[in-house]
Amino acid sequence: MEGTSATMWLLDKFLRKAITHGQLIVTDHDGKRYTYGPGGEYDPLVGGRPGPVHIRLTDKRAANHIVRYPQMGAGEAFMWGWLVVEEPHDIRDMILFVTMNAKRLGDTSLKAKGPLRKTVQKLKAAIDGINLRGSARANAEHTYNLTRELYERFLDEDRQYTMAYYREDDPTRTSLEQAQMDKKAHLAAKMFLKRPEDNGGAAMRVLDIGCGWGGFALYLHEMYDCEVLGVALAPDQVKFANERAEAAGVADKVRFQLRDYRDVEGSFDRISSVGLLEHVGTIHYPQFFEHTNRLLTRDGVMISHCCGRAGPPGYTDAWTRKYIFPGGYIPALSELVTESEKHGWQVMDVEAMRFHYSHTLQEWYNRTVMHREEITAMYDEVFYRMWLFYLAGAEQSFRNGGMVNWQVQYVKDRSAIPMTREYIEAESARLRERGKVPRWRFDPALKEAAE
């Protein structure tokens, strides 16, 4: 369109370069319309509905706020109602559409522009990643001490706030509850746990660092009759996990404590950390690997599951640091391996989980939309839009970006595990056969049956 307004010219310049598939229509606050892309339907494999995608900028500050730093500006514009996605599309469609196009330019097209601004962002991210005991607890409470009612409305019934494991190419054939149960089986198999009767009559002692709402710790005890200590820094998570252990009658075997992992003492046969390393901070990796190495027995096994970068080290974008995961950082594999090697660990197994988290996040997004009224009543519309942007933005990182999940198995002695990986698949299958998949309490089918 000729006569681009002063408020739109930078955004217009970016979108004309970025949108090469499908079509995006932007209506600025003054009513002027701008069209980008050749038209036609965009690839349904990225999860979108037929185009064009139409967005409205309701505030004269919106375009400039977005283009100055796209990842921060776009999120805030959507949260504040400055950016509105017209039906039948939603913010997830828009994010997947734009990033599907923009990945041709690389992730840098969505990040801060200019050497000074990039340097400032990297420095801020590094400072945010310093997680001393006090700030680590404050960051955990920011992220995980939201109301229980929020999490139960978008997570699976077991409240697994990490990637689910989809064993079929078509994720619609697997419920979130099934995929999370399969994730627990996959992880537990890599820990090479033994039941007391196979361990000279002694129950194995397991440390679950960053135990969340207790689901994995309770699962390990159920499957292996082991003793588990779970530690976390969010008070309500620990309270809820202990309530679960009491209700299951296993509180004497599965304990949860409000404690920094750096304050844990004792000796453990196995250590698990699921979704924990993203909150540690790179500056604290030496401390993490040194301390866990001290806690693990000589013939022990540690399994770590975390979000990861498929490429080199980077930094966390400003919007995520500010609104969702303060102090958080997603590591590259090189960072994990390099630091672990310095502290006596040997890496025995690495698995890159590529698209599993994008499927998980899509389901979390759908469940959040399903409960819009309840979530806005708990918080407000700004929070609800913030949560949608977070889930959709995270999904695109695993679908169109360079994010994966790393599952890394560490040992101190190479004889701690079997000769080949076949034991992992065999044990995972045994656990899947034994595990009972729960029904989500908010499953629409259950509601219809009750009515």
Secondary structure, DSSP 8 states (H G I E B T S, - for coil): --S--TTTHHHHHHHHHH--SEEEEEE-TTS-EEEEEEES---GGGT--SS-EEEEE-STTHHHHHHHSHHHHHHHHHHTTSEEE-TT--HHHHHHHHHHHHTTT-GGGGS--SHHHHHHHHHHHHHHT---HHHHHHHHHHHH-S-HHHHHTTS-TT---S-----SS-GGGS-HHHHHHHHHHHHHHHHT---GGGTTT---EEEEES-TTSHHHHHHHHHH--EEEEEES-HHHHHHHHHHHHHHT-TTTEEEEE--GGG--S-EEEEEEES-GGGT-GGGHHHHHHHHHHHEEEEEEEEEEEEEESSS-----HHHHHHT-TT----BHHHHHHHHHTTT-EEEEEEEE-SHHHHHHHHHHHHHHHTHHHHHHHS-HHHHHHHHHHHHHHHHHHHTSSEEEEEEEEESSGGGS-SSTHHHHHHHHHHHHH------TT-HHHHHHH-
